[in-house]
Amino acid sequence: MRLQDSFELILLASVWGASFLFMRSATPEFGAIALVVVRTGIAALCLLPLLLISKKWGVIKQYWRPILFVGIVNTAIPFCLFSHATVSLGAGLASILNATAPMFGAIVAFLWLKDRLSKLAVFGLMLGFSGVVVISSARTGVDLSTSTMPILLALASTCAYGIAACYTKQFLSGVNTLAIATGSQIFATLVLAPLALWFWPEVNPSNDAWLQVIVLGVFCTGLAYILYFRLIENIGAPRAITVAYLVPVFGVMWGMIFLNETLSALMVAGAGLILFGVGLTTGMLKFRLRRKTV
């Protein structure tokens, strides 16, 4: 991998890690649904010119039904759930739980697409979810709604990511990725817009909150997608996906620097189990057993 590619991979991880920081800060003023509508709307405006320049608008028209589904399941629902959960969990913990998405993708692929799960992958799933249990034990308090429920919402989000990934593989394989990304942001905005008008905050969000959502939409969503597609083109999808291992590092770091979040030993242990489990489940980490011949 070239030095430039490594830099872009780290840059993408830092930008996606920062998205949890902005969600944590801006959601209390906007509300989850209104924030996501503004975020996806801005992201769509960033991606749309590139789509038109590449003359791929017809791809959205041709595959609008599956792209609509991806927009709802991969963007609208998980973005809203994560925005709501991050307020209670904090940026660091939310970014750690976000890393469970590949594990849910493997489970959905096994149940739906009949993909094979090796014994090592099953062991990875067990490790990953044991990490979630460890983190839950670090967060569990007297009030269930402020401890366990946000974790369940975050896991529901990553489960939605897993479903969308398998659906994309099944029905959008080979379809232009820029068209999928742009169309999904457009459809997510259109689907959530009526709800956003209904739940729009009575007090207009502050200028600081607006600035954070604009940064979230432009850099953490729109430009991040562009950078991700560039990495897929330059280094291939398997290597580009490794960004999932770096996002929690930056999510935790930004939370500690800007929000004064703390990181307990149990959270570190849980994060380690989750990332190691994801590595085994996705095949990024492989172990070979040596056999002795007699």
N, C-alpha and C positions, 0 to 999 in steps of 0.2 A: 504494500500500500504506500502511495506517495505521501510525502510530508503534508502536502496541501489537502489530500483526502483525510488524513488523520486530524488535521486542524478543523476541517469542516464537520467531521463527525463529533468532535468535542464541542464545537460551536452549536451544533444542532441539539446536543444533549443539554447544554447550558440554557438554551432558549426554551426547550420543552420543560426543563426543570423549573424555569422561572414562571411558567404558566400557572403552577400551583400557588406561587407567591401572590400573583395578581388575583387569582380566584379567591384566595383567602382574604385579601384586603378589600376587594371591590364588591363581592357578593352581598355583604350585609347592607350596603346602600342600594344596590340594584335589585336584589332578589335573584335567585338562580335562573329563572326563565328569561327575564328581561336581559340579564347579562349575556346569556348564551345567544340570544337573538342579535344583540349588537355585535358580539364577537364573530358569529358566523357570517353576518351580513358584511362586516368589514373584510373578513377573509375572502368572501366571494368576490368582492370588488377588487381585491388584490390579484386574485387568480384569473378573473374573467378576461382582462386584456391579453394575457398570455394565451388563453384558450382561443381567443378570436384570431390572434396573430398566427397561431399554429393551425388554424382552420379546422378545429376539432369540435365545433359546436354541434355539428350533425351527429356526433357520437352520443351526446346527451339526448338528443331527440330520438335516436334509434333505440337507446337502452334506458329510457327514462324510468320505466317501472322498477328494474332492479337497482338503479342508482337512487331512486326515491327511497327504496327499502334501506339501502346502505346509509342514506342521509339521516333516516330516522333512528336506526339501530346503532350506527357507528358514530353519530354526531349528536343528534338532538337529545336522545335519552341519556347516554352516558355523560355528556357535557353537563346537563342539568343536575344529574345525580352527584357527580363529582364536585360541582360547584357548591352544592348544598352540604355535602359531607366534609369538604375541605375546611369549612368554617369551624367545625368542631374538632376535626382531626389535626389541623395544621398542615402547612405546605409539605414539610418533610415526611410525615407519616403517610399522607395521601400519595405522594410520589412513590413511596415504597410499595404501597398496595397496588398502585398502577402497574407494577412489574408483574403482577399475577396474570395479566391478560394472555400471555402465550400459553399458560397452563390451561386456562379455560378454552383457548383455541384448540389445544390438543384433545381435551375431553369432548368438545363438540364434534371435532373431526372424527373421533373414534365412534361416537354414537350415531352421527349423521352420515358422514362420508365413508365410514367403515375403514378409516385409516388404522394401520397397525400401531399398537403401543408396545414397545419392548419392555422387558422387566425393569430395565434401568430407567425408562421413562416413567413407569408406574411408581418406582421408588422416588423419582424426582417429584412427582405429584404429591406423594406423601410428605416429603420433606418441605415442599413449598407451603402446603396447607398447615403443616405443623408450625411453620414460621408465622402464619397468620394467627394461630392460636396463641403463640408466645407474645406477639404484639398485642393481641386482645387482652391477655392477662396483665399487660403493662398499662392498658388504658381503662380496664373495667373499673367502674365506680358504682356508687349507690344508685345514681340516676341512669337507668338503662338507655334512655333516649339520648343522653349526651356521651355515651361510651360505645355500646355495642351497635346501636342502630346506624351511626355514621359509617362504621366499618362494613356493615352489611350493604349499605348503599354503595360504597366504593367497590365492593366485590360484585354487586349487581352490575355496576358500570363495566368492569373488566370482563364479566361474563357476556355482556352485550357486545363488547369488542370481539370476543371469541366467536360469537354467532355471526357477526358481520364479516369476519375474516373468512369463515367457511362458506358463507353465502357468496362472497365475492369470488372465491376460488371456484365455486360451482357454476355461477351464472355470469360472471364478468371476467373470466379468465381470458387474457389476451386483449382486453379492451384498454384503450389508452388511459393511463393512470391519471394524467392531468385532467381529463374529462371526468373521471370518477370523483376526484378530489373537488373540482369546481362544482360539479353538479350536486354532490352531496352537501356542500355548504349552502348552495342556493336552496335546495329542497328543505334542508333543516331550518333555514330562516323562514321560508314560506309556511312550513307546518307550525312552527312555534309562534309566529307573529300574532295571530289572534289571541293566544294565551298571554303573550307578553303585554298586549294592550289591556287585557283584563287585570293582570297582576302588576301592572306598572306602578312603581312606588309613588305614594302620595306626595312625598317630599322629593324634589328633584335631586338626584345624586350630585355630590360636590364635583368641582372641576378636577380635583385629584383623582376621584373615582373614575371620571370620564377618561382622563388621561391613561389610567391603568388599563381600562377596557380597550382603548384604541391600540395601545401597545400589545395587549393580548391578542387582538384581532389581526393586526398588521404583522407583527414579528413572530409571536408564538403560534400562530395558526397559518396565516397566508404564506409568509416568507419561509416558515419552517417546512411547509409542504414542498415548496420549490426546492429548498436545500436537500430535503429527503429524496426527492426524485432525481436530483443531480447526483447524489451519492449512489443511488441504485444504478444509474447509468454508468458511473465511473468505476465502482468497485463491486457491483452486484448486490442483489437483494440479501443473501445470507450475511454478508459483512455489514451491510447497512442496518440490518435488524439488531446488531449488537449495541446500537444506541440505547436500547431498552435497559442495558446494564449500567449505563452511565447517568441516565436521567435521575434515578433516586439519589445519586451522589450529589448532583447539583441541587435537586429539590431540597435535600436536607441542609446543604450548605447555605443556600439563599434564605431558608427559613431561620437558621441560626443567626445569620448576619443581619438581616433586615427586620425580622419579627421576634428576635430574642427567644426562639424556640429552643428547647432542651432535648438532648438525645440520651435516653437512659440505656443502661447495659442490656436490658431486655429487648429494647427496640433494635439495638445493633445486632443482637443474636437473632431476632426474628427476621431482620432484613437479610442477614447472611444466609439463613435457611431458605428464604424465598428466592433469592438470586441464584443460589446453588441448585435449588430444585428446578428453577426455570431453565438453567443451563443443561441439566440432565434431561428434562422433558423435551426440550426443543432440539436436543442433539448437539448443542454448541460445545458441551463437555462430553467427551467420550473416554471410556476406559476399556482397555483390552485385557482380557484374561489370558495369561500365558499358560499353555498346556505343556506338560512334560511327557515325552514319549518314553515308554518303557521298552 
